[in-house]
Structure formats: structure tokens, C-alpha cells
Amino acid sequence: MTKLVTFTDAKGPRVGAVLEDGRILDLSAAATGGALAGATQDMLALIEAGPAALAAVRALAAAPPPAAVLAAGSTRLLAPIPRPRRNVFCVGRNYMDHVAEGDRTRGITNSELPKFPQFFTKAPDTVIAPDDWIPPHTGTTQWLDYEVELAVVIGTTGADISREDALGHVFGWTIGNDVTGRDLQRRYGQWFKGKSLDRSCPLGPWIVPADELDALNTGIRCFVNGEKRQDSNTSKMIFDVREIIHQLSIGFTLNPGDVIISGTPEGVGYAMVPPQTLKPGDVIRCEIDGIGTLTNTVQAA
């Protein structure tokens, strides 16, 4: 499996590929021109360089130049795209059982499923790295919550993209955690405020290229302090990735490096009985089969 990362060490942030033994292939050190010329400046440059650059990365990872390999544990992973150029695009209420559990908290017994994807956004500077800390936002929200989500990274520009062509615009897949202030989400009606608290979008740990994972049918889970809270499959989405891209791109151009998080399954904290909101010190581990794990901790008081 190809694992494309943004990492940092004493020399600063760079792009790389994680090798099977956990070592990092520094692509800026390994590149000698060709398809990777100018493509290792950052992850956005690598995405924009297209299929030839990705093929070159795979070739280098198969036979890594020793001088470009960094020891496991000698670097720190950042979010694969540490600062998206635009807001992170999001889809709400996209798993049937999550719709039902949310309605139950409002006393609604007969859930009506959305007829179209319900889009909102998170500000780009909410993105944080794997193993980074999430503020408890004490005094701002009493209902801090988690949401494991499949994150889609767009690879090629497109508007009015058909459902049939949608996956051809995907560069790869990663994991997102849509940390949310539930009371703010309800207070303001429009979800942006409750969804864009500082440091509320853990993303990572790496990008798996689109053709290496059937992301339309893969397991998705979330654990809090080791307790399994969410356990589902992306095949249970109401609107799959193809439909999300199609609908989002109607009259709207998607660009390379755009990130879309595609909704969360049932098992969120606010819908539990009794509710289980996030507290300082809580450890949230998000998992998607074929990608890996994304772990973050709520900052202790």
C-alpha cells in the first residue's frame, strides 16, 4: 500500500512515502527530476503533478535510495495537506442509522432521509495532525463530540462532474475526525460555527491513492479511550462518494487538493444514553480499513 505523507523534522516540512518498516522515504531527497521535477514542494504540488508523479513515487518506494530514507521515529507526521487552500467540504447526515439516532435525541420517531447531500464546511485552519491535541473548548461548548469520516482528496479539476466520472477525479483517501460542538451546531442553525472550532479537524495519517482502495465498501470505526463507539461500513452511506462529488460539483469547480469528508455513521457521543461527550484527556482513535488509524487526544486541563 502506498502511504503519502507530509512530515517534518529539523529540516522542516516535506513530503514522503511511508515504507513497510515505518521508515520515511524523503521524496525531495529521492527525486532526481523527471516526473517528480517540481512535484515535491508540498503535497498539493505532488497531487497536481498527476499520475506520472505518482508512478514515480511508487517506483522509488519499491527501490528506495538509501540516502533518502529516514529512520522510523525520527520524523513527525503532519496532516497530509496541513492547510487546505479552501474550506474542508463536509456532508452531514449521510448514514441512515446516524440520521435516526440524531432524530431520537429530538423526539422524532419517524426519520426522513435527506433527498440530497447536506453540505457544510470547516475552516481550513481547523486541520490538525495525527497525534495532535484537540482543545476541550471548555466554556464554549458543553457537547464536544467526535465523528469518524472517510476523507476524499480531489486530484483533478472539474465542474458539473457526472456520477459516472466522479471517481476519476479522486486522488486518494484519508481519515477525518469532524470534531463538533453540538450545542453550537444547534444554536446557530447553520452548522459552520459548531463545526469550525479551533483545531477541530484531525486529518491523516496519510493519503492512500484512489486505485489502491475500494473506499465505497470498507470498514469504518471510532474508539474513545479504547471503547468502540462507531462501527460501520462506507457502503452504508446514503450518498456515496460518486454522488457526493457529482452533487457538490454542480455549478462549482472542484480543484486538486480539495478535501471532502463524507459523513459519519451512528454511535456519536451526544446520541448515547446517557450522552458521552468528550472530556479533557480523552483519546479518540479513528480507523478505516485499508487506510489505517488516526489518533488524537483532547487536551488535558
Secondary structure, DSSP 4 states (H G I P E B T S, - for coil): ---EEEEESTT--EEEEE-TTS-EEEHHHH--SGGGTT--SSHHHHHHT-HHHHHHHHHHHHS--GGGEE-TTSSEEE-SSSS-SSPEEEEES-BHHHHHHHHHHTT--S----SS-EEEEE-GGGEE-TT-EE---TTT-S-EE--EEEEEEE-S-BSS--TTTGGGGEEEEEEEE--EEHHHHHHSSSTHHHH--TT-EEEEEEEEEGGG--TTS-EEEEEETTEEEEEEEGGGBSS-HHHHHHHHTTTS-B-TT-EEE----S--GGGSSS-----TT-EEEEEETTTEEEEEEEPP-
